[in-house]
């Protein structure tokens, strides 16, 4: 099992979620976040925005689905400009469903 954390532009969220759903991956958690990457924010005229609004999607995935989910997110979130976001993948040791106590995804 893997935890996929995708930090993406807010205006791309609906497209990413729709693409994931069309690919059969409908379960996720969505969190509004603020941050900056290597570019340290943006400057518009004299104003510097050093923290930008982003959305983080958390997706628990089986090992065999991870590459497909990664491809879907990259394809649907990419604009080709700075600030498109980042995807982090880390292992999940265990997962439990609260209602049933079932282990795994």
Secondary structure, DSSP 8 states (H G I E B T S, - for coil): -EEEEEEE-GGGHHHHHHHHHHTT----EEEEEEE--TT-SEEETTEEE-SEEEEEEEEEE-TTTHHHHHHHHHHHH--SSTT-EEEEEEE----B-TTT--B--
